[in-house]
């Protein structure tokens, strides 16, 4: 499911990397944050969230990444999939993505 997309930058939709030097300076500065987007079938969301959101809370505390799950009824266009968005510094978001993906059955 999803596999995830990685977007660089701080905008709501990913966007440009956060630190291009357009000439004569220090060169490329890697962006500070990344965004992963997962599309997950609606019926699997409770497994990922855990009772009372306990799984997601634990992952947020462990990684310090921001994790957002679309509301019930808010589906990716043309699907019955909900969107999970994971944002944060590269190491935090990557680790959170691994942990969330591990909660998806048969993934």
JOLIN-V684679 format. One line per field, one symbol per residue. ss: DSSP state (a for helix, b for strand, c for the rest). burial: # if it has 24 or more other ideal C-beta (glycine too) atoms within 12 Angstrom, else .. Layout:
ss->???
burial->???
This chain:
ss->ccccbbbbccbccbccccccccccccccccccbbbbbbbbbaaaaaaaacaaaaaaaaaaaaaccbbbbcccccccccccbbbbbbbbbaaaaaaaaaaaaaacccc
burial->##.#..##......................#.##########.##..##.....##..##..#.######..........########.#.##.###.###.##...
